Amino acid sequence: MEHITLLLAIVIVTALVFDFTNGFHDTANAMATTISTGALKPKVAVGMSAVLNLVGAFLSVEVAKTISGGLINEQGIRTEVIFAALVGAILWNLFTWLLGLPSSSSHALFGGLIGATLMSVGASGVNGGVVVTKVLIPALAAPVVAGLAALLATKLTYRIGRGTDDKATAKGYRAGQIASAGLVSLAHGTNDAQKTMGVITLALVTGGVLAPGSNPPLWVIVSAGVAIALGTYLGGWRIIRTMGTGLTDLQPQQGFAAQTSAATVILASSHLGFSLSTTQSCSGAVMGAGLGRKGGVVRWSTATRMFVAWGLTLPAAGLVAAGAEFLTGQGTWGITVVAILLVAGSAGIWLASRRRPVDHTNVTDEPATTGPAAEPAGVVTTAMAAVTPPPPAGAPGQDLSATIPAPAATAPDQAEPARPATV
């Protein structure tokens, strides 16, 4: 019993560490567009998001019940399985944060739980129906629905604002963006903080502290809310840069449309108990808003890397968790080895991030367009920019330098190369 009590305490602390990484990993969901358009200063934005994440944690427990009593079968699951699942989720979160990729913390957790359970008790421990209906289907639908909603909302916003002064309307949309960013933060706390509540509740059930099917105790709700709020305030600046300036160029109208669409999708799913990825919802909304503005483009090379990360999240976290569960199944020495590997891996990723740090002072820097760090334009973006008609005489032209680098200057003694005809 003494060993079980100590292990349970380790699992609870590890779950709160995951919740903390979830917070800074997903700060970009709510605040990347608000920061990139200048609606809020970076530190003010993450502070506001942290408070609203904490408030959102108290609004519902539907998603927590999906995880604690739906995704995997509670009977026959050992506490070590939960520990192994969290190890897989934390390491994948930190790895994708290092790369600046907005992958799904939710799917990292689900993949960890599924992989560890399969290693421990086999396929009988996973509820396949719940995985399909409340994880996989929302994963496919959320970015598409949020993207289409943001695209239509952006077009409608620009249509309504035709003939108005851009500077005057930008101020109003920035105010609306702040409100919609707050709504996304509230929705994130409602959805993502509950996932940690569900994991801790599941651990308490496997440890015999709670009866199967129990709701999360109040102290679990409070601790999960505080952990995700602290992580949010820390700010996942690398991912904020990707979402805010690396994926597309946003104006206040687009930021408002993207955040409102994403918040609507997230809150609706939380009410239904769908444990979807807030990252995928917000990323889809940002891309939809980028395409919704006339002349707007999406950096598809960045988007492609993001899509690959989404597809790898479940299996990658699951494989790491399965390996961790194999070791924890060997006894106390195995649990100790897994804990050491978790600390060492986390420290190594953090040290690697210090080579090229990103914080609130440089988070809004534009991605490089020349040199070794340049962001490749991608086939779709290049094609769209190539067929864009020239602006009318005297009108300010659209700057394509963010997507297509200027031709190299020729030497004075060299003849100027022939230019292709403009279509």
Disulfide bonds with the S-S distance in Angstrom:
none
